């Protein structure tokens, strides 16, 4: 299991609620990306935290991973960066994208614990 904690929520994050997209970035995120990102810090990180059929928990809300881009695990481990789409995957998957269901935008606050489970 991988665990990370939300440290900061960019001012533009709520604007992605209708599109059901959450952009995660580690603490080293560039200034121009911080306002659209959820900044988090890892507590524990496994070798491959993102797997189809795995779970993402935002606090008590549980989502199932339905698709993982071919660079998502590498980007997540190196930069803490992935884009999570809470919607159906109807197109080619971007390299850093993760799709999850159900299609609800999670509740995210500073201090929210996010867990990635097999």
Backbone bond lengths (Angstrom), bond angles and torsions (degrees), N, CA, C in turn:
res aa  C-N    CA-C-N  psi(-1)  N-CA   C-N-CA  omega(-1)  CA-C   N-CA-C  phi
1 X - - - 1.456 - - 1.524 109.26 -
2 X 1.317 115.48 138.45 1.457 121.65 173.90 1.516 108.35 -107.81
3 X 1.321 116.25 141.86 1.460 121.50 -178.41 1.513 109.39 -132.27
4 X 1.319 115.49 137.99 1.449 121.28 176.55 1.528 108.35 -140.91
5 X 1.326 116.23 156.79 1.468 121.06 -177.93 1.519 109.29 -122.77
6 X 1.328 115.77 133.51 1.459 121.83 178.29 1.527 109.15 -69.51
7 X 1.328 115.91 126.17 1.463 121.56 -178.87 1.527 112.17 -107.13
8 X 1.329 116.37 -28.01 1.464 120.38 -174.64 1.520 108.58 -157.80
9 X 1.316 116.40 144.11 1.465 121.64 178.02 1.519 107.90 -121.43
10 X 1.323 115.36 117.98 1.466 120.30 -179.01 1.515 111.70 -62.84
11 X 1.322 115.47 151.09 1.470 121.56 -176.66 1.524 112.94 -60.09
12 X 1.337 118.00 -28.04 1.465 120.88 -177.17 1.531 113.45 -89.90
13 X 1.323 118.42 -6.35 1.468 121.22 -177.56 1.539 112.05 -53.98
14 X 1.334 120.20 -45.02 1.477 119.32 179.81 1.530 113.86 -60.88
15 X 1.330 118.21 -23.44 1.462 120.21 180.00 1.528 112.07 -70.42
16 X 1.329 117.82 -14.76 1.459 121.43 178.37 1.530 112.11 -90.23
17 X 1.329 116.84 0.54 1.460 120.59 -176.88 1.531 111.92 -60.67
18 X 1.335 117.73 -43.97 1.469 120.38 -179.91 1.519 111.97 -64.60
19 X 1.338 116.73 -34.42 1.463 121.15 178.84 1.527 112.09 -82.66
20 X 1.334 116.20 -10.52 1.469 123.27 178.83 1.525 111.64 57.58
21 X 1.342 115.16 51.87 1.460 122.10 178.64 1.524 108.91 -127.09
22 X 1.337 116.23 132.97 1.459 122.09 174.12 1.524 107.42 -121.15
23 X 1.333 116.18 125.61 1.456 121.79 177.84 1.524 107.80 -103.46
24 X 1.328 115.58 116.19 1.457 120.76 176.84 1.523 109.20 -97.92
25 X 1.320 116.16 141.12 1.459 121.99 175.98 1.510 108.54 -145.36
26 X 1.323 115.97 144.95 1.452 121.72 176.20 1.515 111.24 -71.66
27 X 1.337 117.30 176.20 1.463 122.22 -175.16 1.526 114.63 -62.67
28 X 1.335 117.59 -19.11 1.459 120.78 -178.90 1.537 112.58 -87.17
29 X 1.320 118.41 11.34 1.466 121.82 -179.51 1.526 110.81 -55.33
30 X 1.338 116.92 136.60 1.463 119.66 177.38 1.526 111.77 -63.20
31 X 1.300 115.80 152.02 1.469 122.14 -176.53 1.524 112.33 -52.09
32 X 1.336 117.43 -43.14 1.468 120.85 -176.17 1.529 112.93 -68.49
33 X 1.342 118.09 -16.68 1.461 120.73 178.00 1.524 113.25 -100.46
34 X 1.314 117.17 -16.06 1.471 120.67 -176.12 1.524 112.24 -62.35
35 X 1.320 118.19 -36.40 1.467 119.17 -175.54 1.522 112.84 -70.69
36 X 1.335 117.91 -17.44 1.465 120.35 178.86 1.528 112.02 -107.80
37 X 1.323 116.93 5.41 1.455 121.09 -173.25 1.527 113.13 -118.82
38 X 1.328 113.55 156.19 1.451 121.97 167.70 1.528 105.09 -94.50
39 X 1.325 116.37 113.07 1.463 121.67 -178.10 1.528 107.91 -87.25
40 X 1.334 115.58 129.16 1.462 120.07 -176.00 1.521 109.61 -135.82
41 X 1.327 114.11 165.37 1.459 120.73 178.58 1.525 108.78 -133.67
42 X 1.342 116.01 127.39 1.461 120.93 -178.77 1.517 111.86 -67.67
43 X 1.326 115.62 140.66 1.461 122.50 166.92 1.521 108.77 -101.13
44 X 1.328 115.92 -45.15 1.463 123.32 177.36 1.517 107.69 -137.10
45 X 1.337 116.40 142.33 1.459 120.01 179.65 1.519 109.26 -141.78
46 X 1.337 116.25 119.56 1.457 121.09 177.06 1.520 109.53 -84.64
47 X 1.326 115.85 171.76 1.455 120.98 -176.08 1.523 112.50 -65.66
48 X 1.312 117.55 -38.72 1.466 121.43 -179.77 1.529 108.99 -136.12
49 X 1.346 116.74 80.82 1.463 119.85 -174.31 1.528 114.44 -71.87
50 X 1.344 117.10 -21.43 1.465 120.80 -173.95 1.520 110.05 -108.83
51 X 1.334 115.66 113.33 1.459 121.53 -179.27 1.511 109.28 -138.74
52 X 1.326 116.26 141.87 1.465 120.36 174.39 1.526 107.86 -59.56
53 X 1.321 115.73 130.78 1.458 122.11 -177.45 1.523 112.57 92.87
54 X 1.339 117.14 -13.21 1.455 121.25 176.58 1.525 110.85 -72.82
55 X 1.297 115.45 171.85 1.476 121.46 -178.15 1.516 110.62 -114.90
56 X 1.331 115.37 145.52 1.465 123.12 169.36 1.516 105.90 -118.96
57 X 1.318 116.02 125.21 1.459 120.89 178.39 1.519 109.08 -112.89
58 X 1.317 115.84 123.83 1.471 122.72 170.44 1.515 104.76 -104.36
59 X 1.337 117.22 95.94 1.454 119.89 -172.98 1.513 109.26 61.93
60 X 1.344 117.92 -118.77 1.463 122.55 -179.40 1.523 113.35 -93.17
61 X 1.328 117.14 -4.50 1.470 120.51 -179.13 1.524 109.13 -87.32
62 X 1.338 116.25 129.32 1.458 121.35 -176.12 1.525 109.97 -115.47
63 X 1.330 115.14 133.28 1.457 123.02 179.42 1.529 108.57 -126.97
64 X 1.333 116.65 147.74 1.459 122.25 178.04 1.520 109.00 -104.07
65 X 1.328 116.46 131.15 1.465 121.75 179.08 1.527 108.19 -75.15
66 X 1.346 116.21 125.91 1.460 121.32 -178.16 1.524 112.72 -108.47
67 X 1.337 118.05 -18.31 1.470 121.64 178.32 1.525 108.51 -159.86
68 X 1.351 115.46 146.64 1.464 121.45 -179.07 1.522 108.22 -135.58
69 X 1.338 117.17 124.92 1.461 121.77 176.43 1.521 111.09 -64.53
70 X 1.353 116.00 155.95 1.462 120.19 -173.29 1.531 114.37 -69.70
71 X 1.314 119.71 -11.49 1.470 122.56 177.04 1.528 112.34 -114.36
72 X 1.320 117.13 2.39 1.468 120.39 -172.99 1.528 112.26 -61.49
73 X 1.319 117.98 -46.36 1.466 119.50 -179.61 1.521 111.64 -64.13
74 X 1.336 117.03 -43.66 1.472 120.39 178.92 1.529 111.10 -62.26
75 X 1.343 116.90 -47.09 1.471 120.74 179.73 1.523 111.31 -61.85
76 X 1.328 115.39 -39.72 1.458 120.30 -178.29 1.521 110.86 -65.51
77 X 1.333 116.82 -44.64 1.463 120.69 -179.32 1.532 111.95 -69.22
78 X 1.338 117.77 -39.05 1.461 121.24 -176.18 1.528 113.36 -80.95
79 X 1.323 116.93 -42.32 1.466 121.78 -172.42 1.527 113.71 -117.68
80 X 1.336 116.40 -8.57 1.459 119.62 -172.63 1.514 111.39 70.24
81 X 1.350 116.56 20.40 1.468 120.90 -171.98 1.520 112.78 -109.92
82 X 1.321 114.71 125.65 1.465 123.54 165.77 1.519 107.54 -149.84
83 X 1.313 115.26 158.35 1.458 121.93 170.60 1.518 106.70 -112.17
84 X 1.331 115.98 122.14 1.461 120.94 -178.92 1.527 108.15 -104.11
85 X 1.329 115.43 122.81 1.459 122.97 179.17 1.520 107.93 -104.24
86 X 1.308 116.28 116.72 1.465 121.48 178.32 1.523 107.49 -93.40
87 X 1.336 115.00 71.25 1.457 122.42 -175.97 1.529 108.67 -164.23
88 X 1.320 115.48 172.17 1.464 120.88 177.40 1.524 109.46 -68.97
89 X 1.319 115.16 146.00 1.455 120.71 176.47 1.525 108.19 -92.18
90 X 1.343 116.73 100.92 1.461 121.14 -177.12 1.519 112.86 -110.51
91 X 1.306 117.79 13.13 1.463 120.42 -175.58 1.523 109.23 -151.30
92 X 1.329 115.62 -178.24 1.458 119.67 176.25 1.526 109.04 -61.69
93 X 1.306 115.00 142.04 1.460 120.50 -178.10 1.519 109.16 -86.98
94 X 1.333 116.51 127.20 1.454 120.20 174.24 1.526 108.66 -64.43
95 X 1.338 118.14 150.40 1.468 120.96 -174.72 1.531 114.73 -55.28
96 X 1.338 118.49 -35.48 1.462 121.44 -177.53 1.513 114.09 -100.52
97 X 1.336 116.66 14.54 1.464 120.57 -175.15 1.522 112.47 -92.73
98 X 1.327 114.42 149.72 1.454 123.20 172.32 1.524 106.46 -132.19
99 X 1.332 116.65 131.63 1.460 120.95 176.00 1.524 108.43 -106.69
100 X 1.326 115.88 141.21 1.460 120.95 -177.37 1.521 110.18 -142.80
101 X 1.324 115.48 153.75 1.460 120.59 175.99 1.526 108.79 -131.90
102 X 1.317 119.07 155.45 1.460 127.18 7.71 1.531 111.93 -73.05
103 X 1.311 114.26 171.83 1.468 119.78 -174.45 1.527 111.86 -87.62
104 X 1.327 115.58 58.16 1.470 122.90 177.17 1.518 108.84 -115.78
105 X 1.315 117.14 139.33 1.460 121.41 173.49 1.530 107.25 -75.55
106 X 1.334 117.26 125.40 1.469 119.00 -176.22 1.529 112.83 -72.52
107 X 1.316 114.97 159.31 1.453 121.21 172.74 1.526 107.32 -81.72
108 X 1.342 116.46 123.97 1.461 120.94 -177.75 1.520 108.62 -131.47
109 X 1.315 115.27 128.21 1.462 121.85 176.00 1.526 107.91 -134.35
110 X 1.333 116.15 162.98 1.457 118.44 172.08 1.522 107.20 -58.89
111 X 1.329 115.99 133.18 1.452 120.89 -178.14 1.517 114.26 94.17
112 X 1.344 118.26 -10.61 1.468 120.69 176.75 1.518 109.33 -59.52
113 X 1.329 116.00 132.56 1.467 121.59 175.62 1.521 107.82 -91.54
114 X 1.352 115.29 128.90 1.458 121.03 176.78 1.521 107.18 -112.91
115 X 1.334 115.70 126.89 1.467 120.58 -179.94 1.523 109.73 -118.31
116 X 1.315 115.91 141.53 1.456 123.50 176.63 1.528 106.03 -117.41
117 X 1.348 116.54 116.35 1.457 121.69 -175.09 1.526 110.25 -121.14
118 X 1.344 115.61 150.96 1.473 120.59 175.02 1.505 110.43 -70.30
